[in-house]
Amino acid sequence: MTQLNEVVFAVTAKGFAAMRNESTQMPMDLKTVLTMVDGICPVAQYEPFMKVFAPLADKFALLEQQGYVRRVGTVSGFAVKMFNESAQSGRSITKLPNIDAEHESSGFAPFSGN
């Protein structure tokens, strides 16, 4: 079963509209997380950079539920595990491995129909 931290999300048309419309009623923490979504990185890769918004998985789940983001694929659980171990080891954030859709070592698998 896929863990949410393995999921790669992309912003939907509704999400882009919400980012451009100042009158959209969305808490600032959700809007900030939404602006970071790039359609390449899984949730796990955002976590070291956005600790102030923890737990991020909850924010992504809410954004998905409200139609602002959609799942485009997943990275392997092994890649996420190795990334998390690197992040917890005290390595500089700039030296963390890439586990995104553009790196073969991430085991990225797109969802069919996207």
N, CA, C and O atoms as a DFTB+ gen file, in Angstrom:
456 C
 N C O
     1  1       0.846      -1.191       0.000
     2  2       0.000       0.000       0.000
     3  2       0.884       1.245       0.000
     4  3       1.834       1.337       0.777
     5  1       0.576       2.180      -0.855
     6  2       1.355       3.404      -0.991
     7  2       1.138       4.325       0.203
     8  3       0.008       4.595       0.608
     9  1       2.246       4.795       0.752
    10  2       2.207       5.796       1.817
    11  2       2.120       7.171       1.162
    12  3       2.650       7.369       0.069
    13  1       1.461       8.114       1.816
    14  2       1.294       9.439       1.239
    15  2       2.631      10.126       0.995
    16  3       2.736      10.930       0.069
    17  1       3.655       9.836       1.795
    18  2       4.941      10.495       1.584
    19  2       5.658       9.995       0.327
    20  3       6.664      10.577      -0.079
    21  1       5.149       8.916      -0.297
    22  2       5.708       8.393      -1.548
    23  2       5.033       8.995      -2.781
    24  3       5.508       8.812      -3.901
    25  1       3.934       9.708      -2.578
    26  2       3.122      10.210      -3.684
    27  2       3.677      11.519      -4.246
    28  3       4.091      12.411      -3.505
    29  1       3.673      11.607      -5.577
    30  2       4.017      12.829      -6.288
    31  2       2.693      13.488      -6.686
    32  3       1.849      12.872      -7.338
    33  1       2.532      14.742      -6.283
    34  2       1.317      15.488      -6.591
    35  2       1.604      16.576      -7.619
    36  3       2.722      17.082      -7.711
    37  1       0.580      16.926      -8.387
    38  2       0.626      18.066      -9.303
    39  2      -0.546      18.974      -8.973
    40  3      -1.580      18.513      -8.490
    41  1      -0.387      20.243      -9.231
    42  2      -1.446      21.220      -8.986
    43  2      -2.491      21.098     -10.084
    44  3      -2.150      20.982     -11.261
    45  1      -3.750      21.124      -9.705
    46  2      -4.854      21.075     -10.666
    47  2      -5.182      22.490     -11.151
    48  3      -4.646      23.471     -10.634
    49  1      -6.060      22.585     -12.144
    50  2      -6.514      23.891     -12.616
    51  2      -7.164      24.670     -11.470
    52  3      -6.972      25.880     -11.348
    53  1      -7.925      23.978     -10.642
    54  2      -8.550      24.616      -9.477
    55  2      -7.473      25.146      -8.525
    56  3      -7.624      26.226      -7.954
    57  1      -6.396      24.392      -8.358
    58  2      -5.299      24.821      -7.495
    59  2      -4.600      26.055      -8.033
    60  3      -4.303      26.979      -7.275
    61  1      -4.328      26.082      -9.357
    62  2      -3.707      27.261      -9.954
    63  2      -4.609      28.477      -9.814
    64  3      -4.130      29.580      -9.547
    65  1      -5.902      28.284      -9.991
    66  2      -6.847      29.392      -9.832
    67  2      -6.826      29.902      -8.397
    68  3      -6.870      31.112      -8.173
    69  1      -6.761      29.012      -7.436
    70  2      -6.734      29.409      -6.024
    71  2      -5.473      30.201      -5.698
    72  3      -5.517      31.143      -4.905
    73  1      -4.356      29.825      -6.303
    74  2      -3.105      30.553      -6.052
    75  2      -3.148      31.963      -6.631
    76  3      -2.553      32.883      -6.070
    77  1      -3.844      32.135      -7.741
    78  2      -3.908      33.446      -8.399
    79  2      -4.988      34.348      -7.822
    80  3      -4.907      35.569      -7.949
    81  1      -5.992      33.764      -7.195
    82  2      -7.138      34.531      -6.708
    83  2      -6.969      34.861      -5.231
    84  3      -7.030      33.977      -4.377
    85  1      -6.760      36.131      -4.939
    86  2      -6.545      36.545      -3.549
    87  2      -7.785      36.362      -2.686
    88  3      -7.678      36.302      -1.461
    89  1      -8.942      36.274      -3.292
    90  2     -10.172      36.137      -2.502
    91  2     -10.485      34.680      -2.153
    92  3     -11.452      34.409      -1.441
    93  1      -9.671      33.740      -2.650
    94  2      -9.876      32.330      -2.315
    95  2      -9.702      32.146      -0.820
    96  3      -8.683      32.541      -0.252
    97  1     -10.693      31.549      -0.189
    98  2     -10.642      31.308       1.250
    99  2      -9.849      30.035       1.520
   100  3     -10.390      28.930       1.500
   101  1      -8.559      30.214       1.774
   102  2      -7.678      29.086       2.050
   103  2      -6.679      29.531       3.108
   104  3      -6.071      30.592       2.971
   105  1      -6.501      28.743       4.154
   106  2      -5.502      29.110       5.166
   107  2      -4.127      29.300       4.524
   108  3      -3.769      28.606       3.572
   109  1      -3.370      30.246       5.060
   110  2      -2.064      30.576       4.482
   111  2      -1.115      29.380       4.474
   112  3      -0.315      29.251       3.547
   113  1      -1.179      28.498       5.482
   114  2      -0.278      27.347       5.471
   115  2      -0.590      26.418       4.303
   116  3       0.325      25.886       3.673
   117  1      -1.879      26.218       4.008
   118  2      -2.244      25.377       2.861
   119  2      -1.845      26.030       1.548
   120  3      -1.354      25.360       0.639
   121  1      -2.056      27.330       1.449
   122  2      -1.707      28.045       0.219
   123  2      -0.188      27.998      -0.007
   124  3       0.271      27.872      -1.142
   125  1       0.575      28.097       1.064
   126  2       2.031      28.028       0.952
   127  2       2.471      26.648       0.479
   128  3       3.311      26.534      -0.413
   129  1       1.912      25.611       1.068
   130  2       2.241      24.246       0.635
   131  2       1.848      24.060      -0.826
   132  3       2.608      23.486      -1.607
   133  1       0.682      24.537      -1.191
   134  2       0.212      24.420      -2.573
   135  2       1.194      25.063      -3.553
   136  3       1.436      24.521      -4.631
   137  1       1.749      26.195      -3.190
   138  2       2.677      26.879      -4.101
   139  2       3.980      26.110      -4.295
   140  3       4.702      26.350      -5.263
   141  1       4.288      25.190      -3.385
   142  2       5.517      24.411      -3.496
   143  2       5.367      23.169      -4.385
   144  3       6.369      22.608      -4.828
   145  1       4.157      22.742      -4.645
   146  2       3.912      21.519      -5.411
   147  2       4.413      21.703      -6.843
   148  3       4.055      22.662      -7.526
   149  1       5.260      20.751      -7.284
   150  2       5.870      20.889      -8.610
   151  2       5.590      19.735      -9.569
   152  3       6.032      19.774     -10.717
   153  1       4.866      18.712      -9.122
   154  2       4.572      17.590     -10.001
   155  2       5.761      16.668     -10.231
   156  3       5.698      15.773     -11.074
   157  1       6.838      16.877      -9.495
   158  2       8.056      16.086      -9.651
   159  2       8.453      15.408      -8.343
   160  3       8.825      14.235      -8.334
   161  1       8.372      16.150      -7.236
   162  2       8.830      15.641      -5.940
   163  2       7.713      14.968      -5.159
   164  3       6.570      15.426      -5.182
   165  1       8.041      13.880      -4.466
   166  2       7.060      13.265      -3.577
   167  2       6.963      14.080      -2.281
   168  3       7.822      14.913      -1.993
   169  1       5.928      13.831      -1.525
   170  2       5.723      14.531      -0.257
   171  2       6.972      14.445       0.618
   172  3       7.355      15.438       1.238
   173  1       7.609      13.284       0.679
   174  2       8.784      13.097       1.537
   175  2       9.895      14.098       1.243
   176  3      10.613      14.504       2.156
   177  1      10.045      14.495       0.000
   178  2      11.140      15.397      -0.339
   179  2      10.867      16.828       0.130
   180  3      11.806      17.614       0.259
   181  1       9.620      17.181       0.384
   182  2       9.302      18.510       0.896
   183  2       9.531      18.613       2.400
   184  3       9.799      19.699       2.914
   185  1       9.427      17.495       3.105
   186  2       9.410      17.510       4.565
   187  2      10.611      18.196       5.217
   188  3      10.402      18.980       6.142
   189  1      11.857      17.952       4.794
   190  2      12.981      18.633       5.458
   191  2      12.984      20.153       5.247
   192  3      13.553      20.894       6.049
   193  1      12.350      20.604       4.174
   194  2      12.352      22.022       3.841
   195  2      11.156      22.779       4.419
   196  3      11.168      24.008       4.497
   197  1      10.136      22.043       4.817
   198  2       8.888      22.683       5.247
   199  2       8.446      22.182       6.623
   200  3       7.261      21.942       6.854
   201  1       9.403      22.026       7.527
   202  2       9.102      21.497       8.858
   203  2       8.073      22.339       9.607
   204  3       7.312      21.813      10.419
   205  1       8.047      23.620       9.344
   206  2       7.116      24.505      10.034
   207  2       5.653      24.144       9.707
   208  3       4.743      24.511      10.450
   209  1       5.437      23.436       8.609
   210  2       4.081      23.061       8.203
   211  2       3.726      21.617       8.551
   212  3       2.701      21.103       8.104
   213  1       4.565      20.969       9.340
   214  2       4.321      19.561       9.718
   215  2       3.014      19.438      10.503
   216  3       2.662      20.325      11.280
   217  1       2.307      18.342      10.296
   218  2       2.601      17.230       9.395
   219  2       2.142      17.539       7.967
   220  3       0.972      17.836       7.726
   221  1       3.067      17.465       7.052
   222  2       2.788      17.789       5.648
   223  2       1.800      16.831       5.003
   224  3       0.981      17.245       4.182
   225  1       1.867      15.564       5.362
   226  2       0.953      14.590       4.756
   227  2      -0.495      15.016       4.962
   228  3      -1.324      14.840       4.069
   229  1      -0.802      15.566       6.115
   230  2      -2.171      16.036       6.376
   231  2      -2.553      17.183       5.450
   232  3      -3.685      17.259       4.974
   233  1      -1.602      18.070       5.201
   234  2      -1.869      19.220       4.326
   235  2      -2.093      18.742       2.884
   236  3      -3.003      19.215       2.204
   237  1      -1.265      17.812       2.431
   238  2      -1.436      17.282       1.077
   239  2      -2.756      16.533       0.945
   240  3      -3.440      16.643      -0.072
   241  1      -3.109      15.781       1.968
   242  2      -4.380      15.043       1.931
   243  2      -5.552      16.013       1.831
   244  3      -6.498      15.769       1.082
   245  1      -5.496      17.104       2.576
   246  2      -6.566      18.097       2.534
   247  2      -6.609      18.803       1.176
   248  3      -7.686      19.019       0.622
   249  1      -5.446      19.160       0.646
   250  2      -5.403      19.791      -0.684
   251  2      -5.960      18.855      -1.753
   252  3      -6.651      19.293      -2.673
   253  1      -5.655      17.568      -1.628
   254  2      -6.176      16.592      -2.584
   255  2      -7.693      16.462      -2.426
   256  3      -8.423      16.462      -3.417
   257  1      -8.154      16.353      -1.208
   258  2      -9.587      16.207      -0.929
   259  2     -10.376      17.399      -1.485
   260  3     -11.501      17.237      -1.957
   261  1      -9.785      18.584      -1.426
   262  2     -10.469      19.789      -1.907
   263  2     -10.267      20.041      -3.398
   264  3     -10.786      21.015      -3.942
   265  1      -9.512      19.160      -4.059
   266  2      -9.353      19.247      -5.511
   267  2      -8.276      20.201      -5.991
   268  3      -8.262      20.560      -7.168
   269  1      -7.375      20.622      -5.114
   270  2      -6.317      21.551      -5.501
   271  2      -5.085      20.847      -6.067
   272  3      -4.323      21.444      -6.827
   273  1      -4.888      19.581      -5.700
   274  2      -3.785      18.778      -6.234
   275  2      -4.332      17.413      -6.623
   276  3      -5.396      16.992      -6.169
   277  1      -3.566      16.727      -7.486
   278  2      -3.928      15.364      -7.873
   279  2      -2.665      14.525      -7.897
   280  3      -1.563      15.037      -8.095
   281  1      -2.841      13.235      -7.693
   282  2      -1.713      12.310      -7.715
   283  2      -1.292      12.043      -9.148
   284  3      -2.125      11.770     -10.012
   285  1       0.013      12.123      -9.392
   286  2       0.517      11.820     -10.739
   287  2       1.420      10.598     -10.749
   288  3       1.755      10.087     -11.818
   289  1       1.820      10.120      -9.572
   290  2       2.672       8.940      -9.503
   291  2       3.201       8.743      -8.108
   292  3       2.815       9.433      -7.165
   293  1       4.106       7.769      -7.998
   294  2       4.739       7.484      -6.714
   295  2       6.216       7.196      -6.936
   296  3       6.640       6.818      -8.028
   297  1       6.977       7.383      -5.883
   298  2       8.360       6.927      -5.868
   299  2       8.392       5.679      -4.997
   300  3       7.441       5.411      -4.262
   301  1       9.459       4.930      -5.071
   302  2       9.518       3.689      -4.302
   303  2       9.656       3.974      -2.813
   304  3      10.254       4.968      -2.401
   305  1       9.090       3.083      -2.026
   306  2       9.227       3.176      -0.578
   307  2      10.675       3.103      -0.145
   308  3      11.072       3.744       0.828
   309  1      11.479       2.309      -0.879
   310  2      12.904       2.197      -0.562
   311  2      13.606       3.542      -0.747
   312  3      14.419       3.931       0.090
   313  1      13.301       4.256      -1.833
   314  2      13.920       5.558      -2.079
   315  2      13.544       6.534      -0.971
   316  3      14.388       7.299      -0.505
   317  1      12.280       6.513      -0.544
   318  2      11.836       7.391       0.538
   319  2      12.557       7.029       1.832
   320  3      12.980       7.916       2.574
   321  1      12.700       5.742       2.105
   322  2      13.386       5.292       3.322
   323  2      14.827       5.793       3.337
   324  3      15.294       6.312       4.351
   325  1      15.527       5.643       2.228
   326  2      16.915       6.090       2.148
   327  2      17.011       7.613       2.275
   328  3      17.930       8.130       2.910
   329  1      16.063       8.323       1.669
   330  2      16.031       9.778       1.772
   331  2      15.828      10.190       3.224
   332  3      16.538      11.061       3.728
   333  1      14.859       9.569       3.903
   334  2      14.572       9.905       5.300
   335  2      15.767       9.615       6.198
   336  3      16.063      10.393       7.104
   337  1      16.454       8.505       5.957
   338  2      17.644       8.185       6.749
   339  2      18.732       9.234       6.531
   340  3      19.422       9.618       7.475
   341  1      18.885       9.691       5.305
   342  2      19.865      10.741       5.014
   343  2      19.484      12.040       5.712
   344  3      20.337      12.721       6.282
   345  1      18.209      12.377       5.665
   346  2      17.734      13.613       6.290
   347  2      17.909      13.571       7.805
   348  3      18.257      14.581       8.417
   349  1      17.674      12.420       8.408
   350  2      17.779      12.282       9.865
   351  2      19.227      12.144      10.334
   352  3      19.503      12.290      11.525
   353  1      20.136      11.872       9.433
   354  2      21.537      11.693       9.811
   355  2      22.241      13.020      10.064
   356  3      23.388      13.047      10.507
   357  1      21.558      14.102       9.783
   358  2      22.165      15.414       9.990
   359  2      22.872      15.952       8.766
   360  3      23.536      16.986       8.842
   361  1      22.743      15.268       7.633
   362  2      23.350      15.762       6.391
   363  2      22.774      17.127       6.052
   364  3      21.621      17.426       6.363
   365  1      23.578      17.933       5.421
   366  2      23.114      19.227       4.959
   367  2      21.947      19.013       3.989
   368  3      21.963      18.080       3.186
   369  1      20.968      19.857       4.067
   370  2      19.798      19.745       3.182
   371  2      20.223      19.765       1.713
   372  3      19.602      19.107       0.879
   373  1      21.264      20.505       1.401
   374  2      21.721      20.582       0.015
   375  2      22.380      19.290      -0.462
   376  3      22.576      19.102      -1.662
   377  1      22.720      18.405       0.465
   378  2      23.381      17.147       0.112
   379  2      22.431      15.948       0.135
   380  3      22.872      14.814      -0.054
   381  1      21.150      16.177       0.361
   382  2      20.195      15.078       0.392
   383  2      20.006      14.507      -1.013
   384  3      20.082      15.246      -1.995
   385  1      19.764      13.212      -1.117
   386  2      19.564      12.603      -2.445
   387  2      18.246      13.063      -3.072
   388  3      17.296      13.412      -2.371
   389  1      18.213      13.054      -4.380
   390  2      16.976      13.380      -5.092
   391  2      16.117      12.131      -5.205
   392  3      16.595      11.069      -5.604
   393  1      14.858      12.266      -4.854
   394  2      13.933      11.126      -4.984
   395  2      12.714      11.578      -5.769
   396  3      11.579      11.326      -5.367
   397  1      12.946      12.230      -6.865
   398  2      11.837      12.788      -7.617
   399  2      11.606      12.048      -8.935
   400  3      12.325      11.111      -9.281
   401  1      10.597      12.492      -9.642
   402  2      10.187      11.837     -10.884
   403  2      11.240      11.916     -11.985
   404  3      11.144      11.200     -12.981
   405  1      12.227      12.765     -11.820
   406  2      13.247      12.924     -12.847
   407  2      14.496      12.085     -12.595
   408  3      15.416      12.095     -13.413
   409  1      14.545      11.355     -11.475
   410  2      15.714      10.541     -11.145
   411  2      15.344       9.070     -11.143
   412  3      14.460       8.636     -10.405
   413  1      16.025       8.323     -11.970
   414  2      15.728       6.902     -12.130
   415  2      15.825       6.134     -10.810
   416  3      15.078       5.181     -10.589
   417  1      16.728       6.539      -9.952
   418  2      16.938       5.824      -8.688
   419  2      15.754       5.965      -7.732
   420  3      15.690       5.246      -6.734
   421  1      14.832       6.857      -8.007
   422  2      13.677       7.036      -7.129
   423  2      12.627       5.942      -7.329
   424  3      11.755       5.752      -6.480
   425  1      12.711       5.232      -8.437
   426  2      11.704       4.223      -8.718
   427  2      10.373       4.843      -9.059
   428  3       9.333       4.228      -8.822
   429  1      10.371       6.057      -9.615
   430  2       9.122       6.757      -9.943
   431  2       8.264       5.924     -10.876
   432  3       8.750       5.362     -11.858
   433  1       6.996       5.854     -10.558
   434  2       6.026       5.162     -11.415
   435  2       4.811       6.057     -11.602
   436  3       4.100       6.345     -10.640
   437  1       4.565       6.503     -12.839
   438  2       3.394       7.349     -13.071
   439  2       2.113       6.531     -12.947
   440  3       2.090       5.329     -13.214
   441  1       1.053       7.214     -12.536
   442  2      -0.253       6.556     -12.514
   443  2      -0.777       6.508     -13.937
   444  3      -0.590       7.457     -14.698
   445  1      -1.416       5.440     -14.298
   446  2      -1.966       5.327     -15.657
   447  2      -3.136       6.288     -15.805
   448  3      -3.876       6.544     -14.855
   449  1      -3.283       6.803     -16.988
   450  2      -4.394       7.686     -17.284
   451  2      -4.097       9.142     -16.998
   452  3      -4.988       9.981     -17.135
   453  1      -2.855       9.479     -16.599
   454  2      -2.517      10.874     -16.329
   455  2      -1.753      11.461     -17.473
   456  3      -1.379      12.633     -17.430
